[in-house]
Amino acid sequence: MIMSFSTDQPLVSVLIATYNREKYIAQSIESVLASTYRNFELIIVDDCSKDKTLEIARRYAETDARVKVYLNEKNLGDYPNRNKTASYASGVYLKYVDDDDYIYPWGLELLVRMMEQFPDCGWGLCSLEQYVKKPFPFSLSPREAYEYQYEGPGLFHKAPLSAIIRRDVFLESGGFVEKRMVGDFEMWHKLALKYKVVLMPHGIVWSREHPEQEGKGVNRFMHVYEQIIVDYLTRPDCPLDKKTVARVLGRRKAGLTRLLVRDVIKLSSGQVKTDWKSLLTHYAK
């Protein structure tokens, strides 16, 4: 069911949660404002930046009424600030565009068009590799989404830049779990338990790579990712049957064991920083 909205309500709330991105935020903002789809608002929430990020954002708000800029009273961090940004939204859909990334001019239009084809879906993910069995877009039930993740090409690895979420679904789900680095990975697991998802192709958004990216240290959080996997696959409401869950968990444990054996020879040189023992304890039962 699509939420009802008034004629002066934007259909899409584009959200930029930002911190110290004076090098990149102007291009991110301008990419949104260049959209061929016009029925949107752009909400920017600065997380107490120490550079000129807030000043740059406010310049755009002065000349375009669709741009709304807010400043947090204190630094919240990545996923708490994403939730804060969503709290100001009024659109039917939420679309994150990170402060160092870019959405193509046709991006919003395509996202809306594809989501509207599947009114029973609560969220969507784009920038997915081609699926050989059928073309995008198509929808997946909760069971199919979990199968696509754990028995197929993979799905839950996508960043918020690749997502579009109905605002009512976002609110009902409680938003992002406020865990550093892994909030999106857990969010997709959480949404897929209950809501159908639309899968969409590449060519909608562009993700920048640069030295200051938070994601560069993702390997330090591998044990947290593994805990999320175990937690969601062993939930009573997991949409996969018990036989499939056992197969997936067994396969992951075997894979981690092989990596441990491979890396044992590197331990003395200090090259291995992953706590493999901690990872494997998730699969002890």
The 8 nearest C-alpha neighbors of each residue, nearest first, counted from 0:
[[1, 119, 118, 2, 120, 121, 3, 117],
 [2, 0, 118, 3, 91, 119, 165, 115],
 [3, 1, 91, 0, 4, 167, 165, 166],
 [2, 4, 1, 5, 91, 0, 10, 8],
 [5, 3, 8, 2, 6, 91, 10, 90],
 [4, 6, 8, 7, 3, 9, 10, 90],
 [5, 7, 8, 4, 9, 10, 38, 3],
 [6, 8, 5, 9, 4, 38, 10, 39],
 [7, 9, 5, 6, 4, 10, 90, 89],
 [10, 8, 39, 90, 38, 11, 40, 7],
 [9, 11, 90, 91, 38, 39, 92, 8],
 [12, 10, 39, 90, 92, 9, 91, 93],
 [11, 13, 90, 93, 40, 39, 88, 41],
 [14, 12, 94, 41, 95, 40, 93, 42],
 [13, 15, 95, 42, 94, 96, 41, 43],
 [14, 16, 43, 97, 96, 98, 17, 95],
 [17, 15, 44, 81, 43, 80, 84, 45],
 [18, 16, 45, 98, 15, 46, 44, 20],
 [17, 19, 48, 46, 20, 45, 47, 52],
 [20, 18, 48, 50, 52, 21, 49, 17],
 [19, 21, 22, 23, 24, 52, 18, 98],
 [20, 22, 52, 51, 23, 24, 19, 50],
 [23, 21, 20, 24, 25, 99, 52, 19],
 [22, 24, 99, 20, 21, 25, 26, 98],
 [23, 25, 98, 27, 26, 20, 21, 99],
 [26, 24, 28, 27, 23, 29, 55, 56],
 [25, 27, 29, 24, 28, 23, 30, 101],
 [28, 26, 24, 101, 30, 25, 29, 100],
 [29, 27, 25, 31, 30, 26, 24, 32],
 [28, 30, 32, 26, 31, 27, 33, 25],
 [29, 31, 33, 27, 28, 32, 102, 101],
 [32, 30, 28, 29, 33, 34, 102, 27],
 [31, 33, 29, 34, 30, 28, 41, 104],
 [34, 32, 30, 31, 104, 29, 35, 103],
 [35, 33, 104, 36, 31, 32, 105, 37],
 [34, 36, 105, 104, 37, 33, 108, 107],
 [37, 35, 108, 34, 107, 38, 105, 39],
 [36, 38, 39, 35, 34, 32, 108, 107],
 [39, 37, 9, 10, 36, 11, 40, 8],
 [40, 38, 11, 9, 12, 37, 10, 41],
 [39, 41, 65, 12, 13, 9, 66, 42],
 [42, 40, 66, 13, 65, 12, 14, 67],
 [41, 43, 67, 14, 66, 68, 13, 15],
 [42, 44, 15, 68, 16, 14, 67, 69],
 [45, 43, 69, 16, 70, 84, 68, 17],
 [44, 46, 70, 17, 47, 18, 53, 69],
 [45, 47, 74, 18, 71, 48, 17, 44],
 [48, 46, 74, 45, 71, 73, 49, 70],
 [49, 47, 19, 18, 50, 46, 45, 52],
 [48, 50, 19, 47, 51, 52, 18, 53],
 [49, 51, 48, 19, 52, 21, 20, 53],
 [52, 50, 54, 21, 53, 55, 49, 48],
 [53, 51, 21, 55, 54, 20, 50, 19],
 [54, 52, 56, 55, 51, 57, 45, 48],
 [55, 53, 51, 57, 52, 56, 58, 50],
 [54, 56, 52, 58, 53, 57, 51, 25],
 [57, 55, 53, 58, 54, 59, 52, 60],
 [58, 56, 60, 54, 59, 55, 53, 61],
 [57, 59, 61, 55, 56, 60, 54, 62],
 [58, 60, 57, 61, 62, 56, 63, 66],
 [61, 59, 66, 57, 63, 62, 58, 67],
 [62, 60, 58, 59, 63, 57, 64, 66],
 [61, 63, 59, 60, 64, 58, 66, 57],
 [64, 62, 60, 65, 66, 61, 59, 67],
 [65, 63, 66, 60, 62, 67, 61, 40],
 [64, 66, 40, 63, 41, 67, 39, 60],
 [65, 67, 41, 60, 64, 63, 42, 40],
 [68, 66, 42, 60, 43, 41, 65, 69],
 [67, 69, 43, 44, 42, 57, 66, 60],
 [70, 68, 44, 45, 43, 71, 67, 42],
 [69, 71, 45, 44, 46, 72, 47, 68],
 [72, 70, 73, 46, 47, 45, 74, 69],
 [71, 73, 70, 74, 47, 46, 75, 45],
 [74, 72, 71, 75, 47, 46, 70, 76],
 [73, 75, 46, 47, 76, 71, 72, 80],
 [76, 74, 79, 80, 73, 46, 77, 71],
 [75, 77, 79, 80, 74, 78, 46, 179],
 [76, 78, 80, 79, 81, 75, 179, 16],
 [79, 77, 81, 177, 80, 76, 82, 175],
 [80, 78, 82, 81, 177, 75, 77, 76],
 [79, 81, 83, 78, 82, 77, 75, 76],
 [82, 80, 78, 84, 83, 79, 16, 85],
 [83, 81, 85, 79, 80, 84, 174, 78],
 [82, 84, 80, 86, 81, 85, 79, 87],
 [83, 85, 81, 86, 82, 44, 87, 80],
 [84, 86, 82, 88, 87, 83, 81, 14],
 [85, 87, 83, 84, 88, 82, 89, 81],
 [88, 86, 85, 84, 89, 83, 42, 12],
 [89, 87, 85, 86, 12, 90, 84, 42],
 [88, 90, 12, 87, 91, 8, 9, 11],
 [91, 89, 11, 10, 12, 9, 92, 88],
 [90, 92, 10, 166, 165, 11, 2, 89],
 [91, 93, 165, 11, 166, 90, 164, 12],
 [92, 94, 12, 164, 163, 166, 11, 13],
 [95, 93, 13, 163, 14, 12, 96, 92],
 [96, 94, 14, 160, 13, 159, 15, 97],
 [95, 97, 160, 15, 14, 100, 94, 98],
 [98, 96, 100, 15, 99, 95, 160, 16],
 [97, 99, 24, 17, 100, 15, 27, 20],
 [98, 100, 23, 97, 24, 27, 207, 20],
 [101, 99, 206, 97, 207, 27, 98, 205],
 [100, 102, 27, 205, 30, 204, 103, 206],
 [103, 101, 204, 30, 106, 205, 203, 31],
 [102, 104, 106, 105, 204, 203, 30, 101],
 [105, 103, 34, 106, 33, 35, 102, 30],
 [104, 106, 108, 103, 35, 107, 34, 109],
 [107, 105, 203, 103, 109, 108, 104, 102],
 [108, 106, 110, 109, 105, 36, 111, 34],
 [107, 109, 36, 111, 105, 106, 110, 112],
 [110, 108, 112, 106, 107, 111, 113, 105],
 [109, 111, 107, 113, 112, 108, 114, 106],
 [112, 110, 114, 108, 109, 113, 115, 107],
 [113, 111, 109, 115, 110, 114, 108, 116],
 [112, 114, 116, 110, 115, 111, 109, 136],
 [113, 115, 111, 116, 117, 112, 110, 197],
 [116, 114, 112, 117, 113, 118, 111, 1],
 [117, 115, 113, 114, 118, 112, 111, 136],
 [116, 118, 115, 119, 114, 120, 113, 138],
 [119, 117, 120, 115, 0, 1, 116, 114],
 [118, 120, 117, 0, 121, 195, 1, 194],
 [121, 119, 195, 196, 118, 117, 122, 194],
 [122, 120, 194, 165, 195, 168, 196, 164],
 [123, 121, 164, 196, 163, 120, 165, 197],
 [122, 124, 197, 196, 163, 162, 198, 164],
 [125, 123, 162, 198, 161, 199, 197, 163],
 [124, 126, 199, 161, 200, 127, 198, 201],
 [127, 125, 201, 200, 161, 199, 128, 202],
 [128, 126, 200, 125, 201, 199, 129, 198],
 [127, 129, 130, 126, 200, 201, 152, 125],
 [130, 128, 131, 127, 200, 134, 135, 201],
 [131, 129, 132, 133, 128, 134, 135, 152],
 [130, 132, 133, 129, 134, 128, 135, 152],
 [131, 133, 130, 134, 129, 135, 137, 151],
 [132, 134, 131, 130, 135, 137, 129, 136],
 [135, 133, 136, 130, 132, 137, 129, 131],
 [136, 134, 199, 137, 200, 198, 133, 130],
 [135, 137, 199, 198, 134, 197, 113, 138],
 [136, 138, 135, 198, 197, 139, 199, 134],
 [139, 137, 197, 196, 198, 195, 140, 136],
 [140, 138, 143, 196, 144, 195, 141, 197],
 [139, 141, 195, 143, 142, 144, 196, 138],
 [142, 140, 191, 144, 192, 143, 195, 238],
 [143, 141, 238, 145, 144, 140, 239, 146],
 [142, 144, 146, 140, 139, 145, 141, 147],
 [145, 143, 147, 141, 146, 139, 142, 140],
 [144, 146, 148, 142, 147, 143, 149, 141],
 [145, 147, 143, 150, 149, 148, 144, 142],
 [148, 146, 151, 144, 145, 150, 153, 149],
 [149, 147, 153, 154, 145, 146, 151, 150],
 [148, 150, 146, 151, 147, 145, 153, 247],
 [151, 149, 146, 147, 148, 152, 153, 247],
 [150, 152, 147, 153, 148, 149, 146, 154],
 [151, 153, 147, 148, 154, 150, 149, 130],
 [154, 152, 148, 151, 147, 149, 155, 156],
 [155, 153, 148, 156, 157, 147, 152, 144],
 [154, 156, 157, 184, 187, 148, 153, 188],
 [157, 155, 154, 184, 158, 153, 183, 187],
 [156, 158, 155, 161, 154, 159, 124, 184],
 [157, 159, 160, 161, 183, 156, 162, 184],
 [160, 158, 162, 161, 95, 183, 157, 96],
 [161, 159, 96, 158, 95, 162, 97, 204],
 [162, 160, 125, 159, 124, 158, 126, 157],
 [163, 161, 124, 159, 160, 123, 164, 125],
 [162, 164, 94, 123, 122, 93, 124, 92],
 [165, 163, 122, 93, 92, 166, 121, 123],
 [164, 166, 92, 168, 167, 121, 91, 122],
 [165, 167, 169, 92, 168, 91, 93, 164],
 [166, 168, 170, 169, 165, 171, 91, 2],
 [169, 167, 171, 165, 166, 170, 121, 172],
 [170, 168, 166, 174, 172, 167, 171, 165],
 [169, 171, 173, 167, 172, 168, 174, 166],
 [172, 170, 168, 173, 169, 167, 174, 166],
 [173, 171, 169, 170, 174, 168, 190, 189],
 [172, 174, 170, 171, 169, 175, 176, 168],
 [175, 173, 169, 172, 170, 82, 176, 186],
 [176, 174, 186, 182, 177, 78, 82, 173],
 [175, 177, 182, 178, 174, 186, 185, 78],
 [176, 178, 78, 79, 175, 182, 179, 77],
 [179, 177, 182, 176, 181, 180, 78, 175],
 [178, 180, 181, 182, 177, 78, 77, 76],
 [179, 181, 182, 178, 217, 214, 220, 213],
 [182, 180, 184, 183, 179, 178, 185, 224],
 [183, 181, 178, 176, 185, 184, 175, 177],
 [182, 184, 186, 185, 181, 158, 187, 159],
 [185, 183, 181, 186, 187, 182, 155, 156],
 [184, 186, 188, 182, 183, 187, 189, 181],
 [185, 187, 183, 189, 188, 184, 175, 182],
 [188, 186, 190, 189, 185, 184, 155, 191],
 [189, 187, 185, 191, 186, 190, 192, 184],
 [188, 190, 186, 187, 192, 191, 185, 172],
 [191, 189, 187, 192, 188, 194, 193, 186],
 [190, 192, 141, 188, 194, 193, 189, 187],
 [193, 191, 190, 141, 189, 194, 188, 237],
 [192, 194, 191, 190, 141, 195, 189, 140],
 [195, 193, 191, 121, 190, 120, 192, 141],
 [194, 196, 120, 140, 139, 141, 121, 191],
 [195, 197, 123, 122, 139, 138, 120, 121],
 [198, 196, 138, 123, 137, 124, 122, 199],
 [199, 197, 124, 136, 137, 123, 125, 138],
 [198, 200, 125, 136, 135, 124, 127, 197],
 [201, 199, 126, 127, 125, 135, 202, 128],
 [200, 202, 126, 203, 127, 125, 199, 128],
 [201, 203, 204, 200, 126, 103, 205, 106],
 [204, 202, 106, 103, 201, 102, 126, 205],
 [205, 203, 102, 103, 101, 202, 106, 206],
 [206, 204, 101, 102, 100, 207, 203, 103],
 [207, 205, 100, 101, 208, 204, 160, 99],
 [206, 208, 100, 99, 205, 209, 101, 212],
 [209, 207, 206, 212, 210, 99, 211, 100],
 [208, 210, 211, 212, 207, 99, 215, 213],
 [211, 209, 212, 208, 215, 213, 214, 207],
 [212, 210, 209, 213, 215, 208, 214, 20],
 [213, 211, 214, 210, 215, 209, 208, 216],
 [212, 214, 215, 211, 216, 180, 217, 210],
 [215, 213, 217, 216, 212, 180, 211, 218],
 [214, 216, 213, 217, 212, 210, 218, 211],
 [217, 215, 214, 218, 219, 213, 220, 212],
 [216, 218, 214, 219, 220, 215, 221, 180],
 [219, 217, 220, 221, 216, 273, 215, 272],
 [220, 218, 217, 221, 216, 273, 272, 222],
 [219, 221, 223, 218, 222, 217, 224, 180],
 [222, 220, 224, 218, 223, 219, 225, 217],
 [221, 223, 278, 225, 224, 220, 226, 277],
 [224, 222, 226, 220, 221, 225, 227, 181],
 [225, 223, 221, 227, 226, 222, 228, 220],
 [224, 226, 228, 222, 223, 227, 221, 229],
 [225, 227, 223, 229, 228, 224, 230, 281],
 [228, 226, 230, 224, 225, 229, 231, 223],
 [229, 227, 225, 226, 231, 230, 232, 224],
 [228, 230, 226, 232, 227, 231, 233, 225],
 [229, 231, 227, 228, 233, 232, 226, 234],
 [232, 230, 234, 233, 228, 229, 227, 237],
 [231, 233, 229, 234, 230, 237, 228, 244],
 [232, 234, 231, 230, 229, 235, 237, 244],
 [233, 235, 231, 237, 236, 232, 230, 229],
 [236, 234, 237, 233, 232, 238, 231, 239],
 [237, 235, 234, 238, 192, 233, 231, 239],
 [236, 238, 234, 239, 235, 232, 231, 192],
 [239, 237, 142, 236, 141, 240, 192, 145],
 [240, 238, 237, 142, 243, 244, 241, 145],
 [239, 241, 243, 242, 244, 238, 237, 245],
 [242, 240, 244, 243, 245, 239, 233, 246],
 [241, 243, 245, 244, 240, 246, 239, 247],
 [242, 244, 246, 245, 241, 240, 247, 239],
 [245, 243, 241, 247, 246, 242, 248, 232],
 [244, 246, 242, 248, 243, 247, 249, 241],
 [245, 247, 243, 249, 244, 248, 250, 242],
 [246, 248, 250, 244, 249, 245, 243, 251],
 [249, 247, 251, 245, 250, 246, 244, 252],
 [250, 248, 246, 252, 247, 251, 245, 253],
 [249, 251, 247, 253, 248, 252, 246, 254],
 [250, 252, 254, 248, 253, 249, 255, 247],
 [251, 253, 249, 255, 254, 250, 256, 248],
 [254, 252, 256, 250, 251, 255, 249, 257],
 [253, 255, 251, 257, 256, 252, 250, 258],
 [254, 256, 258, 252, 257, 253, 259, 251],
 [255, 257, 259, 253, 254, 258, 252, 260],
 [256, 258, 260, 254, 259, 255, 261, 253],
 [259, 257, 261, 255, 256, 260, 262, 254],
 [258, 260, 256, 262, 257, 261, 263, 255],
 [259, 261, 257, 263, 258, 262, 256, 264],
 [262, 260, 258, 259, 263, 257, 264, 265],
 [261, 263, 259, 265, 264, 260, 258, 266],
 [264, 262, 260, 265, 266, 261, 259, 267],
 [263, 265, 262, 266, 261, 267, 260, 268],
 [266, 264, 262, 263, 268, 267, 270, 271],
 [265, 267, 269, 263, 268, 264, 271, 270],
 [266, 268, 269, 265, 264, 270, 263, 271],
 [269, 267, 266, 265, 270, 271, 264, 263],
 [268, 270, 266, 267, 271, 265, 272, 264],
 [271, 269, 268, 265, 266, 272, 267, 262],
 [272, 270, 269, 266, 273, 265, 262, 268],
 [271, 273, 270, 274, 269, 219, 218, 266],
 [274, 272, 275, 271, 219, 218, 221, 222],
 [273, 275, 277, 276, 272, 278, 222, 219],
 [276, 274, 278, 277, 273, 279, 259, 255],
 [277, 275, 279, 278, 274, 280, 259, 273],
 [276, 278, 280, 275, 274, 279, 222, 281],
 [279, 277, 222, 275, 276, 280, 281, 274],
 [278, 280, 281, 276, 282, 277, 275, 252],
 [279, 281, 283, 282, 277, 278, 276, 284],
 [280, 282, 279, 283, 278, 226, 229, 225],
 [283, 281, 280, 279, 284, 252, 248, 229],
 [282, 284, 280, 281, 279, 252, 278, 249],
 [283, 282, 281, 280, 279, 248, 229, 249]]
